[in-house]
């Protein structure tokens, strides 16, 4: 009998499911409020499900139905409600005290128009004292060397629990410094116990943004920066920071 191969959402969980560095940060912000929380780019529920399990009223949006279906199956009796909407143009009949785009979700918006459209939706759905958090990689943290063929990099090899299979992640990245976009191709090579290899491929384009571009994008949407951090321990953002974590509010609103 042939073994069922893992789906892309299952492989995504194997890749990122154990990343939890940001969860405490989001939980502490959510604890300051009584209103609902909205995650942009909820994916398979890596952040949304733990927040819902902690008792918060969590909504999530994404543009990948397979990812959301996987998240719903994992959430199960937890009662997590995930609403599918495009990150560039979502609309709900309520406002949120916390809206966050975690784990680089904002990178998937490739044009200034898409970024501005998303942030205008954020501003429209943010409660008067609400807070918006955007977590991306800084532009200067990335390698923008161009030219030549993009190398194939080995990220990891891991067991696929309960199957006897292993998965190897390979990655190829081509950088376009002019557009600030990286073209990323990920290969998940699934190796069952019989020695065969089955490849699952995922290709994404990611746009990177400077701190000054981010501030201007937020300003144009009616939001203003409250803080910018370089990691989830709240270190100041500088030229060596691994993350650019922006905390913003409606323009003219003071933090509580």
C-alpha positions as CSV (number, residue, x, y, z in Angstrom):
1,X,0.0,0.0,0.0
2,X,1.4,3.4,-1.0
3,X,1.9,5.9,1.8
4,X,0.0,9.2,1.7
5,X,2.3,12.1,1.0
6,X,2.1,15.1,3.3
7,X,0.2,18.2,2.0
8,X,1.9,21.5,1.6
9,X,0.2,22.9,4.8
10,X,1.5,19.8,6.7
11,X,5.0,20.5,5.4
12,X,4.6,24.2,6.3
13,X,3.8,23.1,9.9
14,X,6.9,20.9,9.9
15,X,9.0,23.8,8.8
16,X,7.5,26.6,11.0
17,X,5.1,25.1,13.4
18,X,7.6,25.0,16.4
19,X,8.5,28.7,16.0
20,X,7.1,30.5,19.1
21,X,9.5,33.4,19.8
22,X,6.7,35.9,19.0
23,X,3.7,34.3,20.8
24,X,4.4,35.8,24.3
25,X,4.8,39.3,22.7
26,X,1.3,39.0,21.0
27,X,-0.3,37.5,24.1
28,X,0.9,40.4,26.3
29,X,-0.5,43.0,23.9
30,X,-3.8,41.1,23.7
31,X,-4.0,41.0,27.5
32,X,-4.2,44.8,27.6
33,X,-7.5,44.8,25.7
34,X,-10.9,43.2,25.9
35,X,-11.7,43.3,22.2
36,X,-11.1,40.8,19.4
37,X,-7.7,40.0,17.8
38,X,-7.1,39.8,14.1
39,X,-4.2,38.1,12.4
40,X,-3.3,38.9,8.8
41,X,-1.8,35.9,7.1
42,X,-2.9,33.3,9.6
43,X,-1.7,30.4,7.5
44,X,-2.0,27.1,9.4
45,X,-2.8,28.8,12.7
46,X,0.7,28.8,14.2
47,X,0.0,31.9,16.2
48,X,-3.8,32.2,16.0
49,X,-4.6,28.8,17.6
50,X,-2.4,29.3,20.7
51,X,-4.0,32.8,21.2
52,X,-7.4,31.3,20.9
53,X,-6.5,28.5,23.3
54,X,-5.4,31.2,25.8
55,X,-8.9,32.6,25.8
56,X,-8.7,35.5,23.3
57,X,-11.3,36.1,20.6
58,X,-9.1,35.5,17.5
59,X,-10.0,36.0,13.9
60,X,-7.6,35.1,11.1
61,X,-7.4,35.9,7.4
62,X,-5.3,34.5,4.6
63,X,-5.5,34.0,0.8
64,X,-4.7,30.3,0.9
65,X,-7.7,28.2,1.5
66,X,-5.7,25.0,1.9
67,X,-3.7,26.6,4.7
68,X,-6.9,27.8,6.4
69,X,-8.6,24.4,6.1
70,X,-5.6,22.8,7.8
71,X,-5.8,25.5,10.5
72,X,-9.5,24.8,11.1
73,X,-8.9,21.0,11.4
74,X,-6.2,21.7,14.0
75,X,-8.3,24.2,15.9
76,X,-11.1,21.7,16.3
77,X,-12.9,22.1,19.6
78,X,-10.8,25.1,20.5
79,X,-13.5,27.3,18.8
80,X,-11.1,29.3,16.7
81,X,-12.9,31.3,14.0
82,X,-11.0,31.9,10.8
83,X,-12.5,34.1,8.2
84,X,-11.0,34.0,4.7
85,X,-10.3,37.4,3.1
86,X,-7.7,38.9,0.8
87,X,-5.1,40.8,2.9
88,X,-5.2,43.7,0.5
89,X,-9.0,44.3,0.8
90,X,-10.7,42.7,3.8
91,X,-13.9,43.9,5.4
92,X,-15.6,42.9,8.7
93,X,-18.4,44.5,10.6
94,X,-16.3,45.0,13.7
95,X,-13.1,46.6,14.9
96,X,-10.2,44.9,16.6
97,X,-8.1,46.0,19.5
98,X,-5.1,44.1,18.2
99,X,-4.2,43.5,14.5
100,X,-1.0,41.8,13.7
101,X,0.9,40.6,10.6
102,X,3.3,38.1,12.0
103,X,6.2,36.1,10.7
104,X,6.8,38.2,7.6
105,X,3.2,38.1,6.2
106,X,3.6,41.7,5.0
107,X,6.5,40.6,2.7
108,X,3.9,39.0,0.4
109,X,2.5,42.4,-0.6
110,X,4.6,43.1,-3.6
111,X,3.5,46.6,-4.7
112,X,3.2,49.9,-2.8
113,X,-0.5,50.0,-3.9
114,X,-1.1,46.6,-2.3
115,X,0.8,47.6,0.9
116,X,-1.2,50.8,1.2
117,X,-4.5,49.1,0.5
118,X,-3.8,46.6,3.3
119,X,-2.8,49.3,5.8
120,X,-5.9,51.3,4.9
121,X,-8.0,48.2,5.8
122,X,-6.0,47.9,9.0
123,X,-6.7,51.5,9.9
124,X,-10.5,51.1,9.1
125,X,-10.7,48.0,11.4
126,X,-8.6,49.2,14.2
127,X,-10.5,50.3,17.4
128,X,-9.8,53.8,18.6
129,X,-7.2,52.6,21.1
130,X,-6.2,49.6,19.1
131,X,-2.6,48.6,18.1
132,X,-1.2,47.2,14.9
133,X,2.0,45.1,14.9
134,X,3.9,44.2,11.7
135,X,6.9,41.8,11.9
136,X,9.2,41.6,8.9
137,X,12.9,41.1,8.2
138,X,14.8,44.3,7.8
139,X,16.0,45.2,4.3
140,X,19.6,45.5,5.4
141,X,19.6,42.1,7.2
142,X,19.2,40.4,3.8
143,X,21.9,39.6,1.3
144,X,21.1,41.5,-2.0
145,X,24.1,40.3,-4.0
146,X,22.9,39.7,-7.6
147,X,24.3,37.9,-10.6
148,X,25.0,34.3,-11.4
149,X,22.8,31.3,-10.7
150,X,21.0,31.2,-7.3
151,X,22.6,28.3,-5.3
152,X,20.5,25.5,-3.9
153,X,20.8,25.6,-0.1
154,X,20.1,22.8,2.4
155,X,18.0,24.2,5.3
156,X,17.3,21.0,7.3
157,X,16.3,17.3,7.3
158,X,13.7,16.3,9.8
159,X,11.6,13.2,10.6
160,X,7.9,13.3,9.7
161,X,6.2,12.1,12.9
162,X,4.4,8.9,12.8
163,X,5.2,8.0,9.2
164,X,8.8,6.7,9.1
165,X,9.5,9.3,6.4
166,X,12.1,12.1,6.5
167,X,11.7,15.5,4.8
168,X,14.6,17.6,3.5
169,X,14.1,21.3,2.8
170,X,16.1,22.9,0.1
171,X,15.9,26.5,-0.9
172,X,17.0,28.7,-3.8
173,X,16.8,32.5,-3.6
174,X,17.2,35.0,-6.4
175,X,17.5,38.6,-5.3
176,X,16.3,41.7,-7.2
177,X,17.8,44.6,-5.4
178,X,16.1,47.2,-7.7
179,X,12.6,46.1,-6.7
180,X,13.6,44.9,-3.2
181,X,12.0,41.6,-4.0
182,X,13.4,38.1,-3.4
183,X,12.2,35.2,-5.5
184,X,12.2,32.2,-3.3
185,X,11.7,28.5,-4.4
186,X,11.5,25.9,-1.6
187,X,11.7,22.2,-2.3
188,X,10.5,19.7,0.3
189,X,11.9,16.3,-0.6
190,X,9.8,13.6,1.2
191,X,11.7,10.3,1.6
192,X,9.5,7.3,2.7
193,X,11.0,4.2,4.3
194,X,11.1,2.5,0.8
195,X,13.8,4.9,-0.3
196,X,11.8,6.8,-2.9
197,X,11.8,10.6,-3.0
198,X,8.8,12.8,-3.7
199,X,9.3,16.5,-4.2
200,X,6.8,19.3,-3.2
201,X,7.7,22.7,-4.5
202,X,6.6,26.1,-3.3
203,X,7.5,29.4,-4.9
204,X,7.0,32.8,-3.3
205,X,8.0,36.4,-4.0
206,X,8.8,38.5,-1.0
207,X,9.2,42.3,-0.9
208,X,11.4,43.9,1.7
209,X,10.8,47.4,3.2
210,X,13.0,49.9,4.9
211,X,12.1,51.4,8.3
212,X,11.5,54.8,6.6
213,X,9.3,53.3,3.9
214,X,7.3,51.5,6.6
215,X,6.8,54.8,8.5
216,X,5.6,56.6,5.4
217,X,3.2,53.7,4.4
218,X,1.7,53.8,7.9
219,X,1.4,57.6,7.8
220,X,-0.4,57.5,4.4
221,X,-2.9,55.1,5.9
222,X,-3.6,57.3,8.9
223,X,-1.4,55.3,11.3
224,X,1.7,56.3,13.2
225,X,4.6,54.4,14.6
226,X,4.7,54.0,18.4
227,X,7.7,51.8,18.6
228,X,10.1,49.9,16.4
229,X,11.9,46.9,17.9
230,X,14.8,44.7,16.6
231,X,13.6,41.5,18.3
232,X,10.8,40.1,20.5
233,X,12.8,40.9,23.6
234,X,12.1,44.6,22.6
235,X,15.6,45.5,21.8
236,X,15.9,48.8,19.9
237,X,15.9,48.5,16.1
238,X,19.4,49.1,14.6
239,X,21.5,48.1,11.6
240,X,22.2,44.7,13.1
241,X,18.7,43.7,14.0
242,X,17.3,40.4,12.8
243,X,13.7,41.6,12.9
244,X,11.9,44.9,12.3
245,X,8.8,44.8,14.6
246,X,6.7,47.9,14.1
247,X,4.0,48.8,16.7
248,X,1.6,51.5,15.3
249,X,-1.7,53.2,16.4
250,X,-4.2,55.5,14.8
251,X,-2.6,58.9,14.2
252,X,-3.0,61.2,17.2
253,X,-3.7,58.4,19.6
254,X,-1.5,57.9,22.7
255,X,-0.6,54.6,24.1
256,X,-2.4,53.4,27.3
